Amino acid sequence: MLVAGAILLAILVLDAPWSIVVIVLAAAADAAETLVLIRLSKRRRARVGVEALIGARAEVVSACRPEGQVKIVGELWRARCPAGADPGQAVRVLGLDGLTLLVEPEV
């Protein structure tokens, strides 16, 4: 938006030497903004899929003694909890075994 305004200002209002200066500065600002945004977007790897579930909090839906179901991010997953967990209890996801989440009760 800033670049478009600067270019319109340069074309419609300013005289020849200043219009070129404003256009060059606007282009430099646009390039700098683009580089900063690209760098910011690459700072962290996107967490998607199963690796995003590890460490997440889930709620037990059916008793996990040792196997049951948990609800995490609005989805039902089969879960295994060797320590045991009752419905409504919060658990933490430790890992994955096939399509079964390995969980432990939250302290």
Protein Blocks (a to p, Z undefined) as FASTA:
>chain_A
ZZmmmmmmmmmmmcfklmmmmmmmmmmmmmmmmmmmmmmmmmpccdehjllmgopacddf
bdcdfbccddeehiacddddfkopaehiacddfbdehjaccddddZZ
